[in-house]
């Protein structure tokens, strides 16, 4: 997900989802080809360099829902954990049952109907739809 609003490597940035406008946290993650985004010069085995030089500098970014959620309510592909500013797929034992959730699992614009992948995704989808209906979906929110 390439976006000019995503900062240089490692720093978290809160930006609205391009589809629904609800605030998300963007984090660097593993690229689909298996190259580690934390060490772009390393291949799937971080101890060895990629043959033929450096891969392209474009990193993979993922939008996560701000906050920690109970990992047991979500499927494994919806759950991420943060380590060193990098979003890694799956839960982590040091997170004590909490996890970060990928925004695409419950984005109200991407899912026209309630997602049936997990109970947690369905509940977050309903909460996001309610937030959009009330008109408070934007990044910083309103002060009253």
N, C-alpha and C positions, 0 to 999 in steps of 0.2 A: 504494500500500500504506500505509494510514493505521494508525498504531500510537502509543499514548500513550508508549511507551518511546523513540521517536525524538526526539532533542533539537531545540532551536531550530536554525535554519539553519546549515549549514556544518560542524558538528562531527561527527566520526566517532563511532559508537557500536557496540560489539560486543554483539549480542543474539542469543539462540537463534532459529533458524528456527521459525516458528509450527507448521509441519507435522512436522518431524523432530527438532527440538531441538538440532541441531548449530550451533555458533557461526557467525555471519555478521557482516559489517560492513555497516551501512546507510549509504548515501550518497544525497544529493539528485541527481536526474537530470532529463532533459528530460521534460516531461509529454507524454502521448500526443497532445494537441491541438497540439503544436509550440511551446508557450510555453516560453521559456527559464526554467528554475528558478533560475538564477543571478541574473537580473534579472527578477523577476516582473512588472514594469511594462512590459517589452518584449515585442514579438511575435516571430514567426519571424525578422523582420529587426530585430536588436537596436538599430539606429539610430532606429527609429520606435516611438512609443508605441502601445499598443493603443487603438483608437478606442472611446470609451465608458467609459474609466476603468480602474481596476485590476481584474485578474482575482481570483478567490477566493484566499485566502492558502494554501490546502492545496497542498502541494508533492508531487511524485511522489518516492518513495523506492524504492531498489532494494537488494536483498540481494546482496552479493558474497562470494565465498569468500575468507577471509583469505589473503594471500600473492600472489606473482607466479608466473605459469605461462607456458610457451612458447606464444605466440599461434598458431604454425603448427599446433598440434595441435587447434585448436578452430575452429568455424565463425564467420563474421563476427558473427552475431547473439548468440553466446555471449561475445564479447570486449568488454571495456570498458577505458577508460583514465581515470585521474584527472587533472584539471587544475583547480587552485583549489578543491579539495575537492568538485568536481562529477564524477559518473560520466558519461562521454561514451561513446556506443556506438562500437565499432570500435577497432582498434589505433592507436597513435601512433608516429610515426617516432623520437621521442626516448626511447621505452621500450626500444629495442634488442632487439626480438623478444619481450619479456615483456608480459603483460597481466593484467588482473583478469578473473575469470570470474564470470558471473552464477550464483547458487546454484540457480535454477530449472532450469538446464541439466542438473544431475546430482543433484538432491535425491532421496534414496532413497524418500521418501514419495510424491512426485509421480510418480516413474517406478517402477512395480512391476517392470519388467524393464529390463535394461541399455539405456540410450539408444543409438541408432545414428546420431545426428547427427554425432558426431566421435569420433576415437580418445581425445582428452583427456577428453571428457565420460564416456565409458565407463570409463576408468581411475579418474577421481575418484568415479564412482558406486560402483565396487567398493570403493574405499578408505573411503567413507562408510558403506557397508553393513557393512564389517568393524569400523569404529569403533563403530557402533550395536550390533553383535553382542557386542562386548567390554564394552559399557556405559560407554564414555568419550565419549559424544556431547555431553555437557553443555558449557556455556560455558567455565568456567575449567579444567576438567580436574581430575585428582586428583594429589596429591603423595604420594610413597611413600617 
